[in-house]
Amino acid sequence: HHGYEGSTDHHGYTESTDHHCYEESTDHHGYEGSTDHHGYTESTDHHCYEESTDHHGYEESTDHHGYEESTDHHGYEESTNHHGYEESTDHHGYEERSYNHGYEESTDHHGYVESTDHHGYEESTDHHGYVESTDHHGYEERSYNHGYEESTDHHGYVESTDHHGYEESTDHHGYVESTDHHGYDESTDHHGYDESTDHHGYEESTD
């Protein structure tokens, strides 16, 4: 009715255009009909990015921040948590198989191997992170509180020893238990001579 080519709309543009006089194959802003209402490629969202994008014009396979849709809302891989780390990660972006600090899920909350205690040593360890078969000081659990072989006393000597760590067959000074408290053969007097001797270590059968 404005006297343009009959193939035009009421604004006199090519009828093959919308009411904004762009090619009819365009949206109402006159861009190619394959565009949205802002005149960008119709294969785009309303912000004129490729239609395969979210409302911010990023690839549709992205979240609302325009990152790959396989990402969280911060635009990291969707297989990620809300901080955009691999979804197999915790909220700090570490492997989801991890605790809240993002170490391997097989880890404690400090991110050490879950087979570890809360200090991140092997779970077979005590709370200080030594081999669980150890005491809390990180020695073999088969040990006393100081972490020597469990067959040891609390000072970490062979348990078959006294508390000074000599063979248990020894007295408390760590000599062979078959010895007196000075560590000589028990068959000796307290000075460690043959028990068959006097206290000066001569044969007892002597004067």
RAGI-V350972 format. One record per pair of residues at least 6 apart in sequence whose ideal C-beta (glycine too) atoms are under 8 Angstrom apart, sorted by the first residue. I is the first residue (numbers start at 1). J is the second residue. D is the distance in Angstrom with one decimal. If there is no record, write none. Layout:
I	J	D
I	J	D
This chain:
1	10	5.8
2	8	7.7
2	10	6.0
2	11	6.5
2	12	4.3
3	12	6.8
4	11	7.6
4	12	2.9
4	13	6.7
5	12	7.8
5	14	6.9
5	15	7.0
6	15	6.8
7	14	6.0
7	15	3.7
7	16	6.5
8	14	5.6
8	15	4.8
8	17	7.6
8	21	8.0
9	15	5.9
9	17	6.3
9	18	7.1
9	19	5.5
9	21	7.0
10	19	7.1
11	19	6.4
11	20	7.6
11	21	5.1
12	21	7.5
13	20	7.9
13	21	3.0
13	22	7.4
13	30	8.0
14	21	7.5
14	23	6.8
14	24	7.0
15	24	6.5
16	23	5.7
16	24	3.6
16	25	6.7
17	23	5.0
17	24	4.7
17	26	6.3
17	30	6.2
18	24	6.2
18	26	5.7
18	27	6.4
18	28	4.9
18	29	7.8
18	30	6.2
18	33	7.7
19	28	6.2
20	26	7.7
20	28	5.7
20	29	5.5
20	30	3.9
21	30	5.7
22	29	6.8
22	30	2.2
22	31	5.8
22	32	7.8
22	39	6.9
23	30	7.3
23	31	8.0
23	32	6.1
23	33	6.7
24	33	6.3
25	32	5.4
25	33	3.1
25	34	6.5
26	32	5.0
26	33	4.9
26	34	8.0
26	35	5.8
26	39	6.4
27	33	6.7
27	35	5.1
27	36	5.6
27	37	4.6
27	38	7.3
27	39	6.0
27	42	6.7
28	37	5.4
29	35	7.6
29	37	6.0
29	38	5.7
29	39	3.7
30	39	6.0
31	38	7.5
31	39	2.8
31	40	6.1
31	41	7.8
31	48	8.0
32	39	7.9
32	41	6.7
32	42	6.7
33	42	6.1
34	41	5.6
34	42	3.5
34	43	6.0
35	41	5.1
35	42	4.4
35	44	6.6
35	48	6.9
36	42	6.0
36	44	5.5
36	45	6.3
36	46	5.0
36	47	7.8
36	48	6.1
36	51	7.3
37	46	6.2
38	46	6.4
38	47	6.7
38	48	4.4
39	48	6.7
40	47	7.6
40	48	2.5
40	49	6.7
40	57	8.0
41	48	7.4
41	50	6.2
41	51	7.0
42	51	6.3
43	50	5.5
43	51	3.6
43	52	6.4
44	50	4.9
44	51	4.7
44	52	8.0
44	53	6.1
44	57	6.5
45	51	6.2
45	53	5.3
45	54	6.3
45	55	5.1
45	56	7.7
45	57	6.0
45	60	7.5
46	55	6.4
47	53	7.9
47	55	6.2
47	56	6.0
47	57	4.1
48	57	6.3
49	56	7.3
49	57	2.5
49	58	6.3
49	66	7.8
50	57	7.5
50	59	6.6
50	60	7.2
51	60	6.7
52	59	5.7
52	60	3.7
52	61	6.7
53	59	5.1
53	60	4.9
53	62	6.5
53	66	6.8
54	60	6.2
54	62	5.4
54	63	6.4
54	64	5.1
54	65	7.8
54	66	6.1
54	69	7.2
55	64	6.2
56	64	6.3
56	65	6.4
56	66	4.4
57	66	6.4
58	65	7.3
58	66	2.5
58	67	6.4
58	75	7.8
59	66	7.5
59	68	6.4
59	69	7.0
60	69	6.3
61	68	5.4
61	69	3.7
61	70	6.3
62	68	5.0
62	69	4.7
62	71	6.4
62	75	6.6
63	69	6.1
63	71	5.3
63	72	6.3
63	73	4.9
63	74	7.6
63	75	5.9
63	78	7.3
64	73	6.2
65	73	6.3
65	74	6.3
65	75	4.3
66	75	6.3
67	74	7.2
67	75	2.4
67	76	6.3
67	84	7.4
68	75	7.5
68	77	6.3
68	78	6.8
69	78	6.1
70	77	5.5
70	78	3.5
70	79	6.2
71	77	5.0
71	78	4.7
71	80	6.1
71	84	6.3
72	78	6.3
72	80	5.2
72	81	6.1
72	82	4.9
72	83	7.3
72	84	5.6
72	87	7.5
73	82	6.2
74	82	6.4
74	83	6.1
74	84	4.0
75	84	6.1
76	83	7.2
76	84	2.4
76	85	6.1
76	86	8.0
76	93	7.7
77	84	7.4
77	86	6.1
77	87	6.9
78	87	6.5
79	86	5.5
79	87	3.5
79	88	6.4
80	86	5.1
80	87	4.8
80	89	6.2
80	93	7.0
81	87	6.2
81	89	5.6
81	90	6.3
81	91	4.9
81	93	6.7
81	96	7.0
82	91	6.3
83	91	5.8
83	92	6.4
83	93	4.7
84	93	6.6
85	92	7.3
85	93	2.6
85	94	6.5
85	102	7.3
86	93	7.6
86	95	6.6
86	96	7.0
87	96	6.1
88	95	5.5
88	96	3.8
88	97	6.2
89	95	5.1
89	96	4.7
89	98	6.7
89	102	5.9
90	96	6.0
90	98	5.2
90	99	6.6
90	100	5.6
90	101	7.2
90	102	4.8
91	100	7.0
91	102	8.0
92	100	6.9
92	101	6.0
92	102	4.0
93	102	5.9
94	101	6.8
94	102	2.0
94	103	5.7
94	104	7.9
94	111	6.7
95	102	6.9
95	103	7.3
95	104	5.5
95	105	6.3
96	105	6.4
97	104	5.6
97	105	2.6
97	106	6.3
98	104	5.3
98	105	4.7
98	106	8.0
98	107	5.5
98	111	6.2
99	105	7.2
99	107	5.9
99	108	5.9
99	109	4.1
99	110	7.4
99	111	6.4
99	114	7.8
100	109	5.6
101	109	6.0
101	110	6.0
101	111	4.2
102	111	6.0
103	110	7.3
103	111	2.6
103	112	6.1
103	113	7.8
103	120	7.4
104	111	7.7
104	113	6.2
104	114	6.6
105	114	6.3
106	113	5.7
106	114	3.4
106	115	6.0
107	113	5.3
107	114	4.6
107	116	6.5
107	120	6.6
108	114	6.2
108	116	5.9
108	117	6.4
108	118	4.6
108	119	7.7
108	120	6.3
108	123	7.8
109	118	6.4
110	118	5.9
110	119	6.4
110	120	4.7
111	120	6.4
112	119	6.9
112	120	2.1
112	121	6.3
112	129	7.3
113	120	7.1
113	121	7.8
113	122	6.1
113	123	6.8
114	123	6.1
115	122	5.4
115	123	3.4
115	124	6.3
116	122	5.0
116	123	4.7
116	125	6.0
116	129	6.3
117	123	6.5
117	125	5.4
117	126	6.1
117	127	4.6
117	128	7.3
117	129	5.8
117	132	7.6
118	127	6.2
119	127	6.3
119	128	6.0
119	129	4.1
120	129	6.0
121	128	7.2
121	129	2.5
121	130	6.1
121	131	7.9
121	138	7.7
122	129	7.5
122	131	6.3
122	132	6.7
123	132	6.4
124	131	5.7
124	132	3.4
124	133	6.3
125	131	5.3
125	132	4.6
125	134	6.5
125	138	7.0
126	132	6.3
126	134	5.9
126	135	6.3
126	136	4.6
126	137	8.0
126	138	6.8
126	141	7.2
127	136	6.3
128	136	5.6
128	137	6.5
128	138	5.1
129	138	6.7
130	137	7.1
130	138	2.5
130	139	6.5
130	147	6.8
131	138	7.3
131	140	6.3
131	141	6.9
132	141	6.0
133	140	5.2
133	141	3.7
133	142	5.9
134	140	4.9
134	141	4.7
134	143	6.5
134	147	5.3
135	141	6.2
135	143	5.4
135	144	6.4
135	145	5.1
135	146	6.9
135	147	4.7
136	145	6.8
136	147	7.9
137	145	6.7
137	146	5.7
137	147	4.1
138	147	5.6
139	146	6.5
139	147	1.8
139	148	5.4
139	149	7.8
139	156	6.3
140	147	6.7
140	148	7.3
140	149	5.6
140	150	6.4
141	150	6.6
142	149	5.6
142	150	2.6
142	151	6.6
143	149	5.4
143	150	4.8
143	152	5.4
143	156	6.1
144	150	7.4
144	152	6.0
144	153	5.8
144	154	3.8
144	155	7.3
144	156	6.6
144	159	8.0
145	154	5.5
146	154	5.8
146	155	5.9
146	156	4.3
147	156	6.1
148	155	7.2
148	156	2.6
148	157	6.1
148	158	7.8
148	165	7.5
149	156	7.6
149	158	6.3
149	159	6.7
150	159	6.3
151	158	5.5
151	159	3.3
151	160	6.0
152	158	5.3
152	159	4.7
152	161	6.7
152	165	6.7
153	159	6.3
153	161	6.2
153	162	6.5
153	163	4.4
153	164	7.8
153	165	6.6
154	163	6.5
155	163	5.8
155	164	6.5
155	165	5.0
156	165	6.5
157	164	6.8
157	165	2.1
157	166	6.4
157	174	7.4
158	165	7.1
158	166	7.9
158	167	6.2
158	168	6.9
159	168	6.3
160	167	5.4
160	168	3.4
160	169	6.5
161	167	5.0
161	168	4.8
161	170	6.1
161	174	6.4
162	168	6.5
162	170	5.6
162	171	6.3
162	172	4.6
162	173	7.5
162	174	6.0
162	177	7.8
163	172	6.4
164	172	6.4
164	173	6.1
164	174	4.1
165	174	6.1
166	173	7.3
166	174	2.6
166	175	6.2
166	176	7.8
166	183	7.7
167	174	7.7
167	176	6.4
167	177	6.9
168	177	6.5
169	176	5.8
169	177	3.5
169	178	6.3
170	176	5.1
170	177	4.6
170	179	6.6
170	183	6.8
171	177	6.2
171	179	6.2
171	180	6.6
171	181	4.6
171	182	7.9
171	183	6.6
172	181	6.6
173	181	5.9
173	182	6.6
173	183	5.1
174	183	6.6
175	182	6.9
175	183	2.2
175	184	6.7
176	183	7.1
176	185	6.8
176	186	7.3
177	186	6.9
178	185	6.1
178	186	4.0
178	187	6.9
179	185	5.2
179	186	4.7
179	188	6.8
179	192	7.2
180	186	6.0
180	188	6.2
180	189	6.9
180	190	4.9
180	192	6.9
181	190	6.9
182	190	6.0
182	191	6.8
182	192	5.2
183	192	6.9
184	191	7.3
184	192	2.6
184	193	7.1
185	192	7.3
185	194	7.3
185	195	7.3
186	195	7.5
187	194	6.8
187	195	4.2
187	196	7.5
188	194	5.6
188	195	4.8
188	197	7.5
189	195	5.9
189	197	6.8
189	198	7.4
189	199	5.3
189	201	7.9
190	199	7.3
191	199	5.7
191	200	7.6
191	201	6.1
192	201	7.7
193	199	7.6
193	200	7.4
193	201	3.1
193	202	7.5
194	201	7.5
194	203	7.0
194	204	7.6
195	204	7.6
196	203	6.4
196	204	4.6
196	205	7.1
197	203	5.2
197	204	4.9
197	206	7.6
198	204	5.6
198	206	7.2
